[in-house]
């Protein structure tokens, strides 16, 4: 990918799926995630609310699989106080570059 070195390029954009907030486009597939109407840690939810969300969802199927929507909700919406910080950590941990087309930081 041009400008990404050896890293894979993912695209993060607003979802066109009804009820979903974002879509992450990977090499050969994508995942829609996050409730369009819900507020998350990047929207100012508290640390306690973050932990409650994790406790509520940690038993969900594919909670730890990067090939699922719930994983991307956890890593991008409930991990860090800002989307920018969450993206940076995601890029480091997965050795990818995310092109953020959402317009929020």
N, C-alpha and C positions, 0 to 999 in steps of 0.2 A: 504494500500500500504506500502510495506516495506520501512522504512526510511523516511516516510513523516508524521508520527503521524496520526492524524485524517484528514489530508488534502488530497484532491483528487489530483491525479497526471496527469498533462497534458504534452504532448510531443510537442516540437516545432522543426520542421525540415524543410529542403529545400523541396519545392513542386515538385512533379512529373507532375503536370498539366501544360500544355503548357501556357506560358504567366504569370504564377503566381510565386511569389517569395518564399513564405513560406506556411507551413501547420501546423495548431495546431490541435492536436489529443486530444479529450476529452474522456469521458468515453465510449460513444456509438456512437459518430459521430466525424466528423472533418470539418475544414473550411480551404480552400485555400484562400490566400489573398496577396495583394501587387503586383504591376506590376513588372515583372521580369526585365524590362528595366528601370523602373523609379527610381529616386532618392528621398529619403524621409528625414525627420528630423534626423533620426539616421545616415544618410549618409552625413550630413552637410548642409542641406537646412536651410535657415534663419527662424527666428521667423515670419517674414512677410509672407514668403512662406507657413509656417505652418498654419498661420491664413487664408490665401487664400485657402488652401486645405480644411480646416474645413468649411469655408463659402461655398465652392463649393459643399461639400458633405453632409452638415448637413440636407438637405432635402431628402437625399436618404432613401429609405425604409430600415428599420432595423438598422439605424445609431446608435441607442442606445440599440440594442439587442445583447447580447453576443453570440447569435446563428447566427451570420452573419460574412461574411468576412470583410465588411466595418468597423464593430466594432473593429475587431482585427487589421486592418490597423491603425485605429485611436489610439488605446490603445498601440500598440507595435511599430509602425513605425513612428507615428507623435506626440507622447506624450512627450517623453523625448529625450535629445540629444544622449543618448546611448541606445542600446538594453538592456544592463544590468540594467540600471536604470528603463527602461520601464517594464521589467520583474519583478523587485522587487516590483514596485508599483502595477502591475497587481496581483501578488501573494498576497499582503496584502489586496487589495480591494476585491478579489474574494475568499480568504481563500483557495488557491490551491498552489501546488508546480509545477513549470514548469521545465522539464528536457530539457535544451537547447542543441540540437544536431546540431546546425548550425555552430558553431565554430567562430562566431563573437561576440564581446562584445559591 
